Amino acid sequence: MKPRTYACGLDAAVDVIGGRWKALLLWQLHDGPLRTGELRRKLPGISEKMLIQVLREMEADEIVHREVFHEVPPRVEYSLTALGQKLNTALLPLGDWGEENMRAIARRRGVEPAPRH
């Protein structure tokens, strides 16, 4: 099999944040470390299996750091690495664009926008 090549920087970035959950996980981790259960509560609809899979992929891409605390019961926290923080900052304009256009996008796609907090 031929190794993948990236056509441009955007291609590489989308490869790292692609899928439904990665950008949302990045956003949830922007304020600081969270445990697995906290992340699940903040992302309704994600299964435990999918959450763990996506976190492992993000850890392999060095976007997320996993820290295990050897306590009883054991505790695991996820946080953004410096690279993850930089990526999150790069996504801010995209999030702003989405906020500005969310209602119109939802209307065209027949989706209900989430209530604003």
C-alpha positions as CSV (number, residue, x, y, z in Angstrom):
1,M,0.0,0.0,0.0
2,K,1.3,3.4,-1.0
3,P,1.8,5.8,2.0
4,R,-0.6,8.7,2.2
5,T,0.6,12.2,1.1
6,Y,-1.0,15.5,2.0
7,A,-2.0,17.9,-0.7
8,C,-1.7,20.9,1.6
9,G,-1.7,21.9,5.2
10,L,-5.5,21.9,5.4
11,D,-5.5,18.3,4.2
12,A,-3.2,17.4,7.1
13,A,-5.2,19.4,9.7
14,V,-8.5,17.9,8.6
15,D,-6.9,14.4,8.8
16,V,-6.1,15.2,12.5
17,I,-9.5,16.6,13.4
18,G,-11.7,14.7,11.0
19,G,-14.8,12.9,12.2
20,R,-17.7,14.1,14.3
21,W,-16.1,14.1,17.7
22,K,-12.5,15.3,17.6
23,A,-13.1,19.1,17.2
24,L,-15.8,18.9,19.9
25,L,-13.4,17.1,22.3
26,L,-10.8,19.8,21.6
27,W,-13.3,22.4,22.5
28,Q,-14.4,20.7,25.7
29,L,-10.8,20.4,26.8
30,H,-9.9,24.1,26.2
31,D,-10.6,25.1,29.9
32,G,-8.5,22.3,31.4
33,P,-8.2,18.6,32.1
34,L,-11.4,16.5,32.2
35,R,-12.0,12.9,33.2
36,T,-13.6,10.4,30.8
37,G,-17.0,10.5,32.5
38,E,-17.0,14.3,32.4
39,L,-16.3,14.3,28.7
40,R,-19.1,11.8,28.0
41,R,-21.6,14.1,29.9
42,K,-20.4,17.1,27.8
43,L,-20.8,15.2,24.5
44,P,-24.3,13.7,24.5
45,G,-24.5,10.9,21.9
46,I,-20.9,9.7,22.0
47,S,-20.6,6.1,23.2
48,E,-17.9,5.0,25.7
49,K,-16.2,2.9,23.0
50,M,-16.1,5.8,20.5
51,L,-14.9,8.3,23.1
52,I,-12.0,6.0,24.1
53,Q,-11.2,5.4,20.4
54,V,-11.1,9.1,19.5
55,L,-9.1,10.0,22.6
56,R,-6.5,7.3,21.7
57,E,-6.3,8.7,18.2
58,M,-5.8,12.2,19.5
59,E,-3.2,11.0,22.0
60,A,-1.3,9.3,19.1
61,D,-1.4,12.6,17.2
62,E,0.0,14.3,20.3
63,I,-3.0,16.6,20.5
64,V,-4.2,15.2,23.9
65,H,-2.3,14.1,26.9
66,R,-3.6,11.2,29.1
67,E,-2.5,11.2,32.7
68,V,-3.2,8.2,35.0
69,F,-3.4,8.9,38.7
70,H,-2.5,5.8,40.7
71,E,-5.2,6.1,43.3
72,V,-8.1,4.0,44.5
73,P,-10.2,4.1,42.5
74,P,-7.8,4.9,39.6
75,R,-8.4,8.3,37.9
76,V,-7.5,9.3,34.3
77,E,-7.6,12.8,33.1
78,Y,-7.2,14.1,29.5
79,S,-5.8,17.5,28.7
80,L,-4.6,19.4,25.6
81,T,-0.9,19.3,24.8
82,A,0.7,22.5,23.5
83,L,0.1,21.3,20.0
84,G,-3.6,20.7,20.9
85,Q,-3.9,24.2,22.4
86,K,-2.5,25.6,19.2
87,L,-4.9,23.6,17.1
88,N,-7.8,24.7,19.3
89,T,-6.8,28.3,18.8
90,A,-6.7,27.7,15.0
91,L,-10.3,26.4,15.2
92,L,-11.7,29.5,16.9
93,P,-12.5,31.4,13.7
94,L,-14.2,28.3,12.4
95,G,-16.3,28.1,15.5
96,D,-17.2,31.8,15.2
97,W,-18.3,31.2,11.6
98,G,-20.4,28.3,12.7
99,E,-22.1,30.4,15.5
100,E,-22.9,33.2,13.0
101,N,-24.4,30.7,10.5
102,M,-25.7,27.9,12.7
103,R,-29.4,28.8,12.3
104,A,-29.2,29.0,8.5
105,I,-27.2,25.8,8.2
106,A,-29.6,24.0,10.6
107,R,-32.6,25.3,8.6
108,R,-31.2,24.2,5.2
109,R,-30.3,20.7,6.6
110,G,-33.4,20.2,8.6
111,V,-31.5,20.1,11.9
112,E,-32.6,21.7,15.2
113,P,-29.9,24.1,16.5
114,A,-29.0,23.6,20.2
115,P,-30.4,26.3,22.5
116,R,-27.9,29.1,23.3
117,H,-26.6,29.3,26.9
